[in-house]
Amino acid sequence: MSDTAAPPGKGARERLQRWLPKLVLSPSCVLILFFVYGFIAWTSYISFSNSGMLPEYTWAGLRQWSRLWGSWTWGIALHNIWVFGLLYIVSCTLLGLLLAILLDQRIRAEGALRTVYLYPMALSFIVTGTAWQWFLNPGLGLEKTVQALGWESFSFNWLIDSNMAIYTVVIAAVWQATGFIMAMFLAGLRGIDGEMIKAAQIDGAPAWKIYLRIIIPQLRPVFLSAVVVLAHLAIKSFDLIVAMTGGGPGNATAVPATFMYSYAFSRNEMGIAAASAVFMLAVIAALIIPYLYSELREPRS
Amino acid sequence: MSFLHIDDVHKHFGETHVLKGIDIEIDKGDFLVLVGPSGCGKSTLLNMIAGLDTISEGELRLDGRRINELHPSRRDIAMVFQSYALYPSMSVAGNIGFGLEMRKVPKAERRAAIQRVAELLQIENLLSRKPGQLSGGQRQRVAMGRALVRDPQLFLFDEPLSNLDAKLRVDMRTEIKQLHQRLGTTIVYVTHDQIEAMTLATRIAVMRGGELQQLGTPQAVYDDPNNLFVAGFMGSPSMNLVPARIADRDGKLVALVEAGETTLALPIVRDREALEGWCNRQVMLGLRPEAITDPTSANRDGGEIFEADLEVELVEPTGADLYVVTRLGGISVNARMRPGSPPQPGEDTRFAFDVSRMVAFDPESEARIRTAVDADAPVQAASA
């Protein structure tokens, strides 16, 4: 460093230039460190404590974790998230791909249709959940309307059937996210070289084989992105379920997020809630970190 | 009976008339190059032959049968695309064999065909790779392999070399030509590069604005252009086009060209009968750079030579040749001379004009002024 040799004014300015970016960024760095990573650490610690209604810092080892895994409700929540997540990811991906393929056939009013399919994504989950709750409520929505139209015996009461309620949540969630997934696939389809499709036509491949053998294999990165986006949306799903079923009937639509909320704020079991939150974080991290690593890595030549 | 007959083919895209009645016939084993500036309709025509674009009017016949309505896969054609259009998710062998697989050729037979083509193109060691792992030239070979493996009646090439770098392009050009000579296949090839057209073709079709300007052997198109456009488009450096006036000097027909303070009287040798009607009128003279040279390089056996001293404007050595620029009729004119002792700019040097190679054009209609039956002018490539 030649700071001593340089005139004092110039040295100060150089120092300022060197430090300015760090100065500007540091407040947000500090805030993120504290409120994100700090609280992650805090929650992790709480999950190993004896906390009940209020946080308490006595070390309890794996007590809360074993209570969590012994809990019957947690079992239901895990089962539900499996059912919900799997159906949600598979249906959104397949429907999104199908819609994108249909929209890609150079149809008229494509722009308008694309917007229509994308609109649900602009709604908050609370609005979606409330609207679907009204729509599927046997006393208010679909069932009542169809019966009023004359089909007296029509019945669609999944929302209040504890065996079927989780599927109504799937329907609402799929309705909301399919348009977004469709947009991702559409972008992928638009990126495919038209000459390749011409070549396949000359090679004698029928349209469905062109899609199956040539186009869809090229959409692999889109599939990966779609699954990662949907998977973490599924695990985080909370507001939709709260608005639609409140986790009910009974615990029929409880998922880890609603489990965590009810244990933390209404059952005064902060320790178990913290353990469930840390578990969810671990699952999402297991999904996102490899994905981000593969995306942010230097692109291969 | 011609092998491929493009019979008065039109193409409309809504209001726009893209192809305005194209008539081309070629024989089996011909290498037809469609050449022209971008937007001339050459790629559209190729896509119509392939069946990737519909034909608005006219008829397309391959080996005597009408193929207008046939699906691309049933026309017995294969196509090589500009972007190569390889299937990225399949291996090289999968790419080459895909067409056979779609035609339900048994696996063993397919493997043998892939092997045969891979040997022909020297890509046997690449068969298990994916297209993403190949260089541009290797992809080009795979794309050709995919076309060759099916052994079709007609090969279509859509600017296949334009994505390669200059050196590789020349190598691949040679290879395509060798392949054509070895296999005797019939090829329709689209390019905007007139050198590619000259080197590869047995028949060149020069197109502009959806119209066929000239169809003929490369030499005919080069030496005997139909109009100003063809004259200017083919050849590099391009043909010198100089304004002149036709005059009668003591019973001899000459073209008067202004050269600084003096006027050159170039004797008319070619198309004399036609040019007699142009006495005292303005024409556009066309002279290839190699038809203007130094007196020692001039070809005195075949042609009639006219010599004149002219001022040198610029000298451009290329190593093999020396291009000397002078001014005729207010236009810079390129002359190709022997390298060695180049004349200095600003000095006078002696130029020799091979007037027997000189052509003349109507400056208004841009059409060639030519005597109907000219010994050295096979006008349209007739299929005998």
Chai-1 contact restraints between the chains, C-beta under 6 A:
chainA,res_idxA,chainB,res_idxB,connection_type,confidence,min_distance_angstrom,max_distance_angstrom,comment,restraint_id
A,D193,B,S83,contact,1.0,0.0,6.0,A-B,restraint_1
A,E195,B,F81,contact,1.0,0.0,6.0,A-B,restraint_2
A,E195,B,S83,contact,1.0,0.0,6.0,A-B,restraint_3
A,E195,B,A85,contact,1.0,0.0,6.0,A-B,restraint_4
A,M196,B,A85,contact,1.0,0.0,6.0,A-B,restraint_5
A,K198,B,L52,contact,1.0,0.0,6.0,A-B,restraint_6
A,A199,B,A85,contact,1.0,0.0,6.0,A-B,restraint_7
A,Q201,B,P72,contact,1.0,0.0,6.0,A-B,restraint_8
A,I202,B,P72,contact,1.0,0.0,6.0,A-B,restraint_9
A,I202,B,M79,contact,1.0,0.0,6.0,A-B,restraint_10
A,D203,B,F98,contact,1.0,0.0,6.0,A-B,restraint_11
A,D203,B,G99,contact,1.0,0.0,6.0,A-B,restraint_12
A,D203,B,M102,contact,1.0,0.0,6.0,A-B,restraint_13
A,G204,B,S73,contact,1.0,0.0,6.0,A-B,restraint_14
A,G204,B,M102,contact,1.0,0.0,6.0,A-B,restraint_15
A,G204,B,R103,contact,1.0,0.0,6.0,A-B,restraint_16
A,A205,B,M102,contact,1.0,0.0,6.0,A-B,restraint_17
A,I214,B,Y87,contact,1.0,0.0,6.0,A-B,restraint_18
A,P217,B,S89,contact,1.0,0.0,6.0,A-B,restraint_19
A,Q218,B,P88,contact,1.0,0.0,6.0,A-B,restraint_20
